[in-house]
Amino acid sequence: CFAQSSHGKCAFAFCVAAWASDSVTAVYGETIVVPCNGGSPPLDDLMFIKWKYEKDDGTPGDLLVKQDQKEATVQATDGYAQRVSIDDNYNLLISEATLMDQRTFTCMVVSVSNLNEFPVSIQVHSEPRFYLHIQSTFLLYIPLGVIYQVLNIEKNTRPFCDTKVTPSTGLSTTLSILQYTSSKGDEGAVFTCVSTHERESNKTDVGPFAVHYPSEKVSLQVLSKGPIVEGDNVTLKCHADGNPPPKAFYFHIKGQKTLVENADTYTLTAIGRDAGGEYKCSLPDNEKMEASESITVSYLDLSLNPTGKVVKTVGDTLSVKMEKSASGEAIVSWRKDGKVVKEPVFTKLTYTDAGIYKCEVTMGGIARTQSFELVVEGKPVITGLTKQRSVDGNHKVLTCEAQGVPQPVFLWSVNGSNERSAYSNDDAMTINVSSDSQEESDDQAKLIVGVVVGLILAAAVVALIYWLYMKNSRQGTWKTNEKEVGTSEESKKLEENNHTV
């Protein structure tokens, strides 16, 4: 406690109390808010508040003073003169925080009866800032502008770390360099950089990386969905396992070397049956590194004679000749009007031989077809005449069937008249005949047949009697061996009769 007197009287007395120091953590570059007495309001009998700080050499330095209901007076003469202020709650405000602000600031509260001091310790932290730089595919430089950091690279190796402090700002910069020798197995690898700070941790992935390496193997591929057939286009594809892949290849086609740039394929157009054999591809910078592939060309030829439309006459012969040429075993099949038949042989043509004949030859997935249409012409021939009753039973139906090419025309005679009809697809024509007319015709026919049969029988009886008579007459002459008595004319007639019998 301090006391002052004037003329033996006590003017005022107060005690100075020092409190334990509080702490505030600030962010680099932002405004530091330093509370007075933990933010508690000042006393009612407040006279003034004064902010001061501890200099680098340990001596005190004044910042500002604020009396009640008056503007604050800045007392600082160093760098704080432009950076300090006070708010309505008597908090000290320090703009643009730096690492140099990491010190103790004291709020002195003076009232009529007391003087209290409230020290506050300031810590300034910088937010981690990461900067990643890749110098090359195999050498990684990872500079990180952060404070109090620990760096770790997760890739089965230890990086080199170096930390430097910038005098003007007090910031520390840690440079971590990872030097890593890659291999083919690291293609697409991802490197992870982990930084640990007091306030936070950060993890950054780097990659994936492309690892460059020379080719060790070359392969040749024939791009074809099925067997290679004569006339097809065939594409050859050359591949090397280097990274990046080669931009040019040599294709060896039947003893000739062709350079293909900016592509890995070569196309053979309209390939022939003589194109079968071995093909190669190689690298221009190392022709010893090559690959080969064999190509087999399938072919199938079919020749048929005759083809198209063939017109022949009934009874003619027709020679059919089929020849095939194939790179493998071929199967031959025949069809007539869509139905499977044997190979046709025509020695004597009939109407039933007419039709469309198709020859098909197959080998694997290849097929060849040729065909001919056989037309057999001839005079119309009636093949049948049938009679049956109609469905209602009142009529009789006559059916006439015939064969012929061109299409035959039927001619019917009904009651002595001629009636011409159109051609029917089944070579048949029908006509209805009434029952009465038909029965009358049948009765007349029966009568005529009866008369004819009676006449025939009568004639047969007369002939038999005459023959017996003549036979008996000759037997009587031969038995007696006597000369018959009669005129010469009678003898002559008798002799003629004997010769006739």
C-alpha positions in Angstrom: 0.0 0.0 0.0 1.1 3.5 -0.7 0.1 6.7 1.2 0.7 10.3 0.4 0.1 13.2 2.8 -0.2 16.9 2.5 0.3 19.1 5.5 0.0 16.1 7.7 -3.2 14.9 6.3 -3.8 11.8 4.2 -4.8 12.8 0.7 -5.4 9.2 -0.6 -4.0 5.8 -0.1 -4.0 2.8 -2.4 -2.4 -0.7 -2.7 -0.7 -2.1 -5.8 -1.7 -5.7 -6.5 0.0 -7.9 -9.1 -2.1 -10.8 -10.5 -1.0 -14.0 -12.1 -0.3 -13.6 -15.8 -3.0 -14.7 -18.3 -2.2 -15.9 -21.8 -3.6 -15.1 -25.2 -2.9 -17.0 -28.4 -3.0 -14.8 -31.5 -2.8 -15.5 -35.2 0.0 -14.1 -37.3 -1.1 -11.1 -39.3 -4.4 -10.6 -37.5 -5.3 -8.1 -34.7 -4.4 -9.2 -31.2 -7.1 -8.5 -28.5 -5.6 -8.3 -25.0 -8.3 -8.2 -22.3 -7.9 -6.1 -19.1 -8.6 -8.0 -15.9 -10.0 -11.0 -17.9 -12.6 -8.7 -19.5 -14.2 -7.6 -16.1 -15.6 -4.0 -16.1 -13.5 -1.4 -14.3 -14.2 -0.1 -10.8 -16.8 2.6 -10.3 -14.2 5.0 -8.8 -11.8 4.4 -11.8 -9.4 7.2 -12.5 -7.5 5.8 -15.5 -6.2 2.7 -17.2 -2.7 2.4 -18.6 -1.3 -0.3 -20.9 2.4 -1.0 -20.9 4.7 -3.9 -22.1 8.0 -5.5 -21.4 10.7 -4.6 -23.9 13.3 -7.0 -25.2 15.8 -5.8 -22.6 13.4 -6.4 -19.8 12.6 -2.7 -19.2 9.0 -1.4 -19.2 7.5 0.6 -22.1 4.4 2.7 -22.1 1.8 2.1 -24.8 -1.3 4.3 -24.0 -3.4 5.8 -21.2 -7.1 6.2 -21.1 -8.9 8.3 -18.5 -12.6 7.8 -17.8 -14.8 9.5 -20.3 -11.8 10.8 -22.3 -10.0 9.7 -25.4 -7.0 7.5 -25.1 -3.5 9.0 -25.3 -0.8 6.9 -27.2 2.5 7.1 -25.3 4.4 4.6 -27.4 7.3 6.0 -29.5 8.4 2.8 -31.2 6.7 0.5 -33.7 3.7 0.1 -31.5 2.8 3.8 -31.9 0.8 3.1 -35.1 -0.4 -0.3 -34.1 -2.1 0.0 -30.7 -5.5 1.3 -29.7 -8.1 0.6 -27.0 -11.8 -0.3 -27.2 -14.8 0.6 -25.0 -14.1 -2.4 -22.7 -10.5 -1.2 -22.2 -9.1 -4.1 -24.2 -5.7 -3.5 -25.9 -5.8 -3.9 -29.6 -2.6 -4.6 -31.5 -3.0 -4.7 -35.3 -1.0 -6.9 -37.7 0.4 -9.4 -35.2 3.9 -10.6 -35.7 6.2 -13.0 -33.9 7.8 -10.0 -32.2 4.6 -9.4 -30.3 5.2 -12.6 -28.3 5.8 -10.8 -25.0 3.9 -9.7 -21.8 1.5 -6.8 -21.9 0.2 -5.3 -18.6 -3.1 -3.5 -17.9 -2.7 -1.1 -14.9 -6.0 0.0 -13.4 -5.9 3.0 -11.1 -8.8 4.0 -8.9 -9.3 6.3 -6.0 -8.4 3.6 -3.5 -6.4 0.9 -5.5 -3.9 0.3 -8.2 -4.1 -3.1 -9.8 -2.0 -4.7 -12.6 -3.1 -7.5 -14.8 -0.3 -9.0 -17.0 -1.1 -11.0 -20.1 1.3 -13.2 -22.0 0.9 -13.3 -25.8 1.7 -16.2 -28.2 1.6 -15.6 -31.9 1.1 -18.6 -34.2 1.2 -18.7 -38.0 -1.4 -20.8 -39.9 0.4 -23.5 -41.8 0.8 -22.7 -45.5 1.9 -25.5 -47.9 3.7 -25.0 -51.1 4.5 -28.1 -53.2 6.9 -28.0 -56.1 7.9 -31.0 -58.2 11.3 -30.4 -59.9 11.3 -33.6 -62.0 9.7 -37.0 -62.3 12.2 -38.5 -60.0 13.3 -35.6 -57.7 10.6 -34.0 -55.5 11.2 -30.7 -53.8 8.6 -29.9 -51.1 9.0 -26.4 -49.5 6.5 -25.6 -46.8 6.2 -22.2 -45.3 4.9 -23.1 -41.8 6.0 -22.6 -38.3 6.9 -25.4 -35.8 6.2 -28.1 -38.2 7.4 -31.7 -38.5 7.5 -33.1 -42.0 7.2 -36.8 -43.0 7.1 -38.3 -46.5 5.4 -41.7 -46.6 7.2 -43.6 -49.4 9.6 -45.9 -47.7 12.3 -43.3 -47.5 13.6 -40.5 -45.3 13.5 -37.0 -46.7 16.0 -34.2 -46.0 14.6 -31.3 -43.8 16.0 -27.8 -43.3 14.4 -25.1 -41.2 15.3 -21.4 -41.5 13.9 -18.3 -39.6 13.3 -15.0 -41.5 14.7 -12.2 -39.3 12.2 -9.6 -40.4 9.1 -11.6 -39.7 10.3 -14.3 -37.3 8.7 -16.9 -39.4 10.4 -20.3 -39.8 10.4 -22.0 -43.2 11.0 -25.7 -43.4 12.3 -27.0 -46.7 12.0 -30.8 -47.2 13.5 -32.4 -50.2 12.6 -36.0 -51.2 15.0 -37.6 -53.6 13.6 -41.0 -54.7 14.8 -43.3 -57.4 11.7 -44.8 -59.1 11.2 -48.1 -60.8 8.6 -49.5 -63.3 6.5 -50.6 -60.3 6.1 -47.0 -59.2 4.0 -46.1 -62.3 1.0 -44.3 -60.9 2.4 -44.0 -57.4 1.1 -41.3 -55.0 3.4 -39.6 -52.6 2.0 -38.2 -49.3 3.4 -35.2 -47.5 2.2 -34.9 -43.8 2.8 -31.7 -41.8 2.1 -31.5 -38.1 1.6 -28.2 -36.4 0.6 -27.2 -32.9 -2.8 -26.1 -34.1 -3.4 -28.6 -36.8 -2.1 -31.3 -39.1 -2.1 -31.3 -42.8 -1.8 -34.1 -45.3 -1.2 -33.5 -49.0 -1.1 -36.2 -51.7 1.3 -35.8 -54.6 0.7 -37.8 -57.8 0.0 -40.1 -59.4 3.4 -39.9 -61.1 4.3 -41.3 -64.5 7.6 -43.2 -64.4 9.6 -43.1 -67.7 11.5 -46.3 -68.7 12.6 -47.9 -71.9 10.8 -50.7 -73.7 11.8 -54.2 -72.8 9.3 -56.2 -74.8 7.5 -55.8 -78.1 4.3 -57.7 -79.2 2.4 -57.9 -82.5 -1.4 -58.4 -82.6 -3.6 -59.2 -85.5 -6.9 -57.4 -85.1 -9.6 -59.7 -86.5 -12.9 -60.9 -85.0 -12.9 -64.2 -86.9 -10.9 -66.1 -89.5 -9.2 -64.0 -92.1 -11.0 -64.5 -95.4 -9.7 -63.5 -98.8 -10.7 -60.0 -99.6 -10.8 -58.8 -95.9 -8.9 -55.8 -94.5 -6.5 -56.9 -91.8 -5.0 -54.5 -89.2 -1.7 -55.2 -87.4 -1.1 -53.6 -84.0 2.4 -53.3 -82.6 2.9 -52.6 -78.8 5.9 -51.9 -76.7 5.9 -51.8 -72.9 8.0 -48.7 -72.5 6.7 -45.5 -70.9 6.0 -43.3 -72.7 5.2 -45.7 -75.5 7.1 -45.4 -78.8 5.7 -43.1 -81.4 7.0 -45.0 -84.4 7.3 -48.6 -85.5 8.7 -50.6 -88.4 6.2 -53.1 -90.0 7.8 -55.9 -92.0 5.4 -56.9 -94.8 6.5 -59.7 -97.1 10.1 -58.7 -97.0 9.5 -55.0 -97.2 10.0 -52.6 -94.2 7.5 -49.8 -93.7 7.9 -47.0 -91.1 4.7 -45.9 -89.4 5.0 -42.7 -87.3 2.6 -41.4 -84.7 0.6 -44.6 -84.8 1.0 -48.2 -83.8 -1.2 -49.9 -86.5 -0.8 -50.9 -90.1 -3.7 -52.1 -92.3 -3.6 -54.6 -95.2 -6.4 -53.9 -97.6 -8.2 -56.5 -99.7 -5.9 -59.3 -98.6 -5.3 -62.1 -101.1 -5.0 -65.9 -100.5 -1.2 -65.5 -101.2 -0.9 -63.1 -98.3 -0.6 -65.8 -95.7 2.7 -66.0 -93.8 4.8 -64.4 -91.1 4.6 -60.7 -90.3 6.9 -58.6 -88.0 7.2 -55.3 -86.3 10.2 -53.7 -84.5 11.4 -50.5 -82.9 13.1 -47.9 -85.1 15.8 -47.2 -82.5 16.4 -50.9 -81.7 15.4 -53.2 -84.6 16.6 -56.2 -82.7 13.6 -55.8 -80.4 10.9 -57.2 -82.6 7.8 -59.4 -82.5 6.2 -61.7 -85.1 2.8 -63.2 -85.9 1.6 -65.7 -88.6 -1.5 -65.0 -90.7 -3.6 -67.7 -92.4 -5.9 -66.6 -95.2 -9.0 -68.7 -95.7 -10.6 -68.9 -99.2 -13.5 -70.7 -100.7 -14.5 -70.7 -104.4 -17.7 -72.2 -106.0 -18.5 -72.7 -109.7 -21.9 -74.0 -110.8 -22.9 -74.7 -114.4 -25.6 -74.0 -115.4 -26.8 -70.9 -113.5 -29.8 -68.6 -114.0 -32.9 -69.8 -115.8 -32.7 -73.1 -117.8 -35.5 -74.1 -120.1 -35.6 -77.7 -121.3 -38.1 -80.1 -123.0 -39.6 -83.2 -121.4 -37.3 -86.2 -122.1 -34.2 -84.1 -122.5 -31.0 -84.6 -120.5 -29.3 -81.9 -118.4 -25.7 -81.9 -117.2 -25.0 -80.2 -113.9 -21.4 -79.5 -113.0 -20.2 -78.1 -109.7 -16.6 -77.3 -108.8 -15.2 -76.0 -105.5 -11.8 -74.8 -104.3 -11.1 -74.2 -100.6 -8.2 -73.8 -98.2 -9.7 -76.5 -96.0 -12.4 -79.1 -95.9 -15.7 -77.9 -97.3 -19.2 -79.2 -97.0 -21.6 -79.3 -100.0 -25.4 -79.3 -99.7 -28.3 -79.0 -102.2 -31.8 -77.7 -101.9 -34.8 -77.8 -104.3 -37.4 -75.2 -103.6 -36.1 -74.9 -100.1 -36.1 -78.6 -99.3 -32.9 -80.7 -98.9 -32.2 -83.0 -101.8 -29.3 -85.0 -103.2 -27.0 -83.7 -105.9 -29.3 -83.5 -109.0 -28.7 -85.9 -112.0 -31.0 -85.4 -115.0 -30.9 -88.2 -117.6 -34.5 -87.9 -118.9 -36.3 -84.8 -117.7 -39.9 -84.9 -116.4 -42.2 -82.2 -115.3 -41.5 -83.1 -111.6 -37.8 -82.1 -112.1 -38.8 -78.5 -112.6 -37.8 -76.1 -109.7 -35.2 -73.8 -108.2 -32.0 -75.7 -107.3 -29.5 -74.1 -104.9 -25.9 -75.3 -104.2 -24.3 -74.2 -100.9 -20.6 -74.8 -99.9 -19.5 -74.0 -96.3 -16.1 -74.1 -94.6 -16.0 -72.8 -91.0 -17.7 -69.5 -91.0 -17.4 -69.0 -94.8 -20.3 -69.9 -97.2 -20.8 -69.7 -101.0 -24.1 -70.3 -102.8 -25.1 -70.5 -106.5 -28.4 -71.6 -108.0 -30.3 -72.2 -111.2 -34.0 -72.4 -112.1 -35.1 -75.4 -114.2 -38.2 -75.1 -116.4 -39.4 -78.3 -118.2 -41.7 -77.7 -121.2 -43.8 -80.2 -123.2 -47.2 -81.0 -124.7 -50.1 -81.2 -122.3 -50.9 -84.8 -121.1 -54.1 -85.7 -119.4 -53.1 -87.7 -116.4 -56.5 -88.4 -114.9 -60.3 -88.1 -115.2 -62.3 -88.8 -112.0 -66.0 -88.7 -111.0 -67.5 -88.1 -107.6 -70.7 -86.7 -106.1 -71.0 -83.2 -104.8 -71.3 -82.4 -101.1 -75.1 -81.8 -101.4 -75.5 -85.1 -103.3 -77.4 -83.4 -106.1 -74.6 -83.3 -108.7 -71.8 -85.4 -110.0 -68.4 -83.7 -110.2 -66.0 -84.6 -113.1 -62.3 -83.8 -112.5 -59.8 -83.6 -115.3 -56.0 -83.5 -114.5 -53.3 -82.7 -116.9 -49.6 -81.8 -117.1 -47.8 -79.5 -119.4 -45.6 -76.4 -119.9 -46.7 -73.8 -120.8 -49.7 -74.0 -118.7 -52.4 -76.1 -120.3 -55.9 -75.0 -121.2 -58.8 -77.4 -120.6 -61.6 -78.0 -123.2 -64.9 -79.6 -122.0 -67.7 -80.9 -124.2 -71.1 -80.6 -122.4 -74.1 -81.8 -124.4 -72.2 -81.4 -127.7 -70.9 -77.9 -127.0 -67.3 -76.9 -126.3 -66.4 -74.8 -123.3 -62.8 -73.4 -122.8 -61.7 -72.9 -119.2 -58.8 -71.1 -117.5 -55.6 -72.9 -116.3 -55.7 -74.1 -112.7 -52.6 -74.2 -110.4 -52.9 -77.9 -109.8 -53.4 -78.7 -113.5 -57.0 -79.8 -112.9 -60.4 -78.6 -114.0 -63.8 -79.6 -112.5 -67.3 -79.4 -113.9 -70.6 -80.1 -112.2 -73.1 -82.3 -114.0 -76.8 -82.5 -112.9 -78.0 -85.8 -111.5 -80.9 -86.2 -114.0 -78.8 -85.7 -117.0 -76.2 -88.0 -115.7 -78.6 -90.8 -114.9 -80.3 -90.5 -118.3 -77.0 -90.7 -119.9 -76.2 -93.7 -117.8 -79.4 -95.5 -118.8 -78.8 -94.9 -122.4 -75.3 -96.1 -122.0 -76.6 -99.3 -120.3 -79.1 -99.9 -123.1 -76.5 -99.5 -125.8 -74.1 -101.8 -124.0 -76.9 -104.5 -123.6 -77.7 -104.4 -127.3 -74.1 -104.6 -128.3 -73.5 -107.5 -125.9 -76.6 -109.4 -127.3 -75.4 -109.0 -130.9 -72.0 -110.3 -130.0 -73.4 -113.3 -128.3 -75.8 -114.1 -131.2 -72.9 -113.9 -133.7 -70.9 -116.2 -131.6 -73.6 -118.8 -131.5 -74.1 -118.7 -135.3 -70.4 -119.0 -135.9 -70.2 -122.0 -133.5 -73.1 -123.8 -135.2 -71.6 -123.3 -138.6 -68.2 -124.5 -137.5 -69.7 -127.7 -136.0 -71.6 -128.3 -139.2 -68.6 -128.0 -141.4 -66.6 -130.2 -139.2 -69.1 -133.0 -139.2 -69.4 -132.9 -143.0 -65.6 -133.4 -143.4 -65.5 -136.2 -141.0 -68.1 -138.2 -143.0 -66.1 -137.9 -146.2 -62.8 -138.9 -144.5 -64.4 -142.0 -143.0 -65.9 -143.5 -146.2 -63.1 -142.4 -148.5 -65.8 -142.2 -151.1 -66.1 -139.5 -153.7 -68.9 -137.2 -153.0 -71.5 -136.9 -155.7 -72.3 -133.4 -156.8 -71.7 -130.8 -159.4 -68.3 -129.1 -159.9 -69.6 -125.8 -158.4 -70.7 -127.5 -155.3 -67.3 -129.2 -154.9 -65.5 -126.0 -155.3 -67.6 -124.2 -152.7 -67.1 -127.1 -150.3 -63.4 -126.9 -150.8 -63.4 -123.1 -150.1 -65.3 -123.7 -147.0 -62.8 -126.2 -145.7 -59.9 -123.8 -146.3 -61.8 -121.0 -144.5 -62.4 -123.0 -141.3 
